[in-house]
Amino acid sequence: MRALVAWLEESGFTEVASYINSGNVVVDHPPRLDVAGRITDLVAERAGFTVPVVVRTADALAEVVAANPYPHAEEGTLHVAFLEPDVERRPFDVDADRWTPEEFTVVGDEVYLHLPKGVGRSVMVPRLALLKRATMRNWKTVNALDELARR
């Protein structure tokens, strides 16, 4: 993560902060910059491989936290999948009751997942093909990134 932070700073990003060794960073950037494209290119140039980059503004991340449809869920059972832009939502037109006790709710470009037995034991997650076009974070990470973004 130190290398990624240094690369971002060298590329003109400011106020760069990373959250643990998770690949999550919070940055300030010049207006109208294609942040996802620039970070994708930077990692490809410096590390030699491409990674999907999903970007949210600080305001959008605060909205994700505020919109939590499962406020009483234990922190370890709640996850958010951040969808890539322009992803077709049709794969979520399924009977959600068939996954009980697991639940999901689509709100904008995010999918909230309440997984009482954890993500590793989830029956639903591997079957929701749309999640392949997303990056998923646990609720603790979402909250930590929200705090970093508001600093």
N, C-alpha and C positions, 0 to 999 in steps of 0.2 A: 504494500500500500504506500510505503514511502516513495517508491519509484513513481507510482501513478500520480501522487500529489506533486512531486517535483516536475513531472512531464506537463501536468496541467498548468502549474505556475509558470514554467518556461514558455508555454504557449499563450500566455496572456490572461489566463483565468486568475481571479483574485479571491481572497477569502476562502481558499480551498481547505476543506475539512473532510476527513474520512471517518467513517464509523467502523470500528474494529477492522478485521481483515475480511470484510464482507463484499468488497467491490462497490460499496455505496459511498458516493462523495456528494458534498454540497459545495457549490461554487457560485461566485458572482462572475458575470461575463459581460462582454460588450453587447449593446442592444442589437437586435436582429441577427444575432449569430445563430447558425444552425448547430446548437450545442450537441445534440446526439450525433450528427454527422461528423463534427470536429473531433469529438472524443473517440468515436469509432475509428476515424482515420489516424488519430494520434496513437492509439493502442496498436493498430496494425503496423504503423511505421516503426514504433519503438519496441514492441514485443514480438512482432512477427505473426500475429494471429488476429482474427476479427472476433469481436464480441458484440452481441446485441446490446444496445444502449437505449434505455427508456428514461425519458426526462419528465419531471414535473416541476412546476414553479413552486416557490414557497407557499403562495396562496392556495394553489391546487392541493398541495400536501396537507395544509391545514384543513381544507375542505374534506379531504379523505378521512382525517381523524374525526372531524365533527359529524360526518355522515355515517359513522359506524352503526349498522343495523343490529348489531349484537352487543350492546353495551354491557350486558351482564355476563358475557362469556369470559371464562378464565383466559388470561393473557396467552398462555401456551397453546390454547386451542383455536386462536383466531389468527387468520392470515389474510393478506390482501394480494391479489394478483393484479399487477399494473399492466394493462393491455397496451400493445403497440398501437400507434395511430391507425385509424381506418380499418380496424379489424371487424369483420362481419360478426354480428352478435347471434346469428341464427343457431349456432350449436348450443346456446343456452335455452332454447325453446324446448325444454324437456320437462317432464313431470318431476319437479323437485322433491315431491314426497317419496319418491322411490329410493332416495338416499338416506332417509331417516336412520339415525339421529343426525347425520351430517346435513349441513345446510349451506346454500350459497345465495347471494344476492348481488345482482349487477346494478351498480350505480355509476352512470357515466362511463368512464374508461377504466373502472376498477371492478374487480369481482371480490367480494368479501366472502371468505370461506370459514365457516364455523365447523371445526373438526374435533369433536369431543375425544376421540381416541388418538388424535395427533395426525400430522400429515403423512408420516411413515406408514401408518396403518389404514390410511384412507382408501375406501373403495371408490369413491366418487372422483377424486382428483385424476387418477390415471385415465379415466373414461371421458373426461371433459377435454376433448382434443383442442379446443380453443386456447387452453392454457399453454399450449406450445408456442403461442404468439404473445406470451406475457412473461413477466418476471415476478416471482412471488416472494413476499417478505412476511416474516412473522410480525405480530402486533408490537412486540417490544422494539424491533428494528424500525418499524413505521413511526412509532412515537419518538424514538431517539433521533431519527432523521428530521422529523418535524421540529424538535427542539433545536437541532443544529441549524436548520434553515431560518429559524426565527431569531437567531443571535445577532 
